[in-house]
Amino acid sequence: MSTENTILLTATSTESQQFLYSEKQKGAGYYRRDNPVHTAVFQFNNFKGSVKIQATLTMYPSDGDWFDVEYDNGDALEAVDSTPLLTNVSRNFTGNFIWLRAAYQLEQGEITEIRFSV
């Protein structure tokens, strides 16, 4: 089966105290894949803030159906009150998630792109 490669988000500084969300995109569970491993590549430019992937197991999700994905290595992606992130970072996560989205807070810089593959 072919691999789907999707842009999840591009964002510049918003100085929001609340998390903002990208549009939902299809995850491995939507395609009923046997291998539910996802890989996300985060591209940052002087990024300070917090970003995470959220998922749902519901075909028609409401706000309460989303949860934070735990990356396979257990790391979070944050650069709050520290040196801004300037590099590309990749994370793997596993699950039969039907939909995925990015949740982010930007204090400075930009998230050049978040791209994921299923």
Backbone torsions as a table, in degrees:
resi	resn	phi	psi	omega
1	MET	NA	143.6	-177.4
2	SER	-73.1	155.5	178.4
3	THR	-92.3	132.8	175.3
4	GLU	-89.4	132.9	178.2
5	ASN	-124.1	114.8	-168.7
6	THR	-128.7	139.0	172.0
7	ILE	-81.7	124.7	-178.5
8	LEU	-94.8	-35.1	-173.5
9	LEU	-163.5	144.5	160.9
10	THR	-134.5	134.1	-176.2
11	ALA	-152.7	146.5	173.0
12	THR	-114.0	171.5	-172.4
13	SER	-50.2	129.6	179.0
14	THR	-122.0	-15.6	-177.6
15	GLU	49.2	44.6	179.2
16	SER	-92.1	138.1	176.2
17	GLN	-83.6	-14.6	179.3
18	GLN	-108.7	157.2	176.1
19	PHE	-71.4	139.7	171.8
20	LEU	-107.3	160.6	-172.9
21	TYR	-130.5	144.4	174.1
22	SER	-80.7	173.5	171.8
23	GLU	-69.1	152.6	178.4
24	LYS	-74.5	147.7	177.0
25	GLN	-131.8	154.9	-175.4
26	LYS	-70.9	131.0	176.0
27	GLY	-101.5	-174.3	-176.6
28	ALA	-60.3	-36.4	-179.8
29	GLY	-64.7	-30.1	177.7
30	TYR	-63.7	-38.8	-178.4
31	TYR	-89.2	-2.1	-178.3
32	ARG	55.8	45.4	-178.9
33	ARG	-75.1	146.7	176.5
34	ASP	-74.2	-28.6	-178.6
35	ASN	-109.0	101.4	-174.7
36	PRO	-86.7	27.5	179.7
37	VAL	-83.7	130.9	176.4
38	HIS	-115.1	147.3	172.7
39	THR	-124.8	127.4	177.3
40	ALA	-114.5	136.1	175.5
41	VAL	-114.6	123.5	-179.3
42	PHE	-106.4	126.1	176.8
43	GLN	-112.9	120.2	-176.4
44	PHE	-116.1	152.0	172.5
45	ASN	-136.1	102.9	179.1
46	ASN	56.9	38.6	-174.3
47	PHE	-77.6	128.5	169.8
48	LYS	-132.9	123.2	-177.3
49	GLY	155.3	-148.2	-179.2
50	SER	-143.6	140.9	177.9
51	VAL	-143.5	141.6	178.8
52	LYS	-149.5	160.1	175.2
53	ILE	-97.0	136.8	174.1
54	GLN	-119.0	154.1	-177.4
55	ALA	-140.2	166.0	173.7
56	THR	-143.1	153.5	176.6
57	LEU	-105.0	8.8	-176.6
58	THR	-103.9	134.9	-179.2
59	MET	-66.4	-38.6	-179.2
60	TYR	-122.0	78.4	-170.6
61	PRO	-75.2	147.5	168.5
62	SER	-104.3	177.3	-177.1
63	ASP	-56.5	-35.3	-177.0
64	GLY	-79.9	-3.4	-177.5
65	ASP	-89.1	-6.8	-175.7
66	TRP	-91.0	145.2	176.4
67	PHE	-139.8	157.6	178.8
68	ASP	-74.9	134.5	176.9
69	VAL	-81.3	137.3	173.6
70	GLU	-94.5	122.9	179.5
71	TYR	-69.0	150.7	-176.7
72	ASP	-58.1	-30.4	179.3
73	ASN	-91.8	-1.6	176.0
74	GLY	80.5	-2.8	-178.7
75	ASP	-76.3	149.8	169.7
76	ALA	-103.9	158.6	177.6
77	LEU	-110.1	98.8	179.9
78	GLU	-139.2	147.4	172.7
79	ALA	-144.8	67.3	-178.6
80	VAL	-108.0	130.4	-178.8
81	ASP	53.3	37.3	178.5
82	SER	-148.5	-171.6	179.1
83	THR	-66.5	129.3	179.0
84	PRO	-60.5	148.0	177.3
85	LEU	-81.6	133.2	-178.9
86	LEU	-118.5	-6.2	-169.5
87	THR	-109.9	174.9	173.1
88	ASN	-87.1	142.3	-179.3
89	VAL	-133.2	140.9	175.1
90	SER	-122.3	148.7	178.3
91	ARG	-140.1	141.4	173.4
92	ASN	-103.9	147.2	173.3
93	PHE	-149.4	150.9	-171.3
94	THR	-123.2	134.0	176.0
95	GLY	165.0	152.1	177.6
96	ASN	-85.5	57.1	-177.8
97	PHE	-73.6	132.4	179.6
98	ILE	-78.8	-44.9	179.4
99	TRP	-127.3	149.6	175.5
100	LEU	-128.5	151.9	172.9
101	ARG	-152.4	162.8	174.8
102	ALA	-100.1	141.1	171.5
103	ALA	-117.4	132.2	-173.9
104	TYR	-150.2	151.7	169.2
105	GLN	-126.6	129.4	178.7
106	LEU	-116.0	121.8	173.5
107	GLU	-98.4	-27.5	-175.7
108	GLN	-159.6	151.9	173.1
109	GLY	75.8	-148.6	-177.7
110	GLU	-149.8	155.6	166.5
111	ILE	-98.3	101.8	-176.3
112	THR	-59.7	-41.8	179.8
113	GLU	-169.9	144.2	164.5
114	ILE	-120.3	119.9	-179.9
115	ARG	-122.9	138.7	177.1
116	PHE	-130.5	155.3	176.4
117	SER	-126.4	149.5	-179.3
118	VAL	-120.4	NA	NA
